[in-house]
């Protein structure tokens, strides 16, 4: 029997998202091969590596807020809450208030802010990152930023909400 990739993916995402598949995945189900490959990349960025899931979620939230992506902002606030972040901690991320973050988080979020706003990270900020992170962790930071720049652009371009 021939495998129905779209049906398999829909079943996988329905299970993953407890029956409520976000609009991004619903739309992308129309291109199952792309969605399958995107999902592998997304999971590699967000689930693998040395950075904590908490820091990755904070970066994803900041990028999404800066890009005014309602769908991703809602999702990452929820994920941060599930990871034990208080409303005050989430607010500190959204407002990029370094005094309310630890030094590593502040440096990573500053780099994310610059990457979104300026489309590059300044040499000064890169040096700060190198003092606090290994090179592979810096690549992970930039990968999270890049992933959510793509998702935010896609969602915003098509008017997707959740």
Residue pairs with C-beta under 8 A, 6 or more apart in sequence:
5 32
5 33
5 36
6 29
6 30
6 32
9 29
9 32
9 35
9 36
9 39
10 21
10 29
13 21
13 25
13 29
14 21
17 25
22 71
22 75
22 160
22 162
23 71
23 155
23 160
23 161
23 162
24 71
24 151
24 154
24 155
24 160
25 35
27 158
27 160
28 34
28 35
28 38
29 35
41 147
42 147
45 56
45 140
45 143
45 144
45 147
46 53
46 56
46 60
46 144
46 147
47 53
49 136
49 137
49 140
50 134
50 136
50 137
50 140
51 108
51 137
51 140
51 141
51 144
53 83
54 80
54 83
54 85
55 104
55 105
55 108
56 140
56 144
57 76
57 79
57 80
57 83
58 80
58 85
58 93
58 105
58 108
58 109
59 108
59 109
59 112
59 141
59 144
59 145
59 148
60 72
60 76
60 79
60 144
60 147
60 148
61 72
61 73
61 76
61 77
61 80
61 90
61 93
61 94
62 93
62 94
62 96
62 109
62 112
62 113
62 116
63 72
63 112
63 116
63 144
63 145
63 148
63 149
63 152
64 72
64 73
64 75
64 76
64 148
64 151
64 152
65 73
65 94
66 113
66 116
66 117
67 116
67 148
67 149
67 152
67 153
67 156
68 152
68 156
69 148
69 151
69 152
69 155
69 156
70 155
70 161
70 162
71 155
71 160
71 161
71 162
72 148
72 151
72 152
72 155
74 162
75 162
77 90
80 89
80 90
80 93
81 90
88 100
89 100
91 97
92 100
92 101
93 101
93 109
96 109
96 110
96 113
98 106
98 109
98 110
101 109
103 132
104 132
104 133
107 125
107 128
107 129
107 131
107 132
107 133
108 129
108 133
108 141
110 125
110 128
111 121
111 125
111 126
111 128
111 129
111 138
111 141
111 142
111 145
112 141
112 144
112 145
114 120
114 121
114 122
114 125
115 121
115 142
115 145
115 149
116 145
116 149
121 129
121 142
126 138
129 138
129 141
130 138
133 141
154 160
155 161
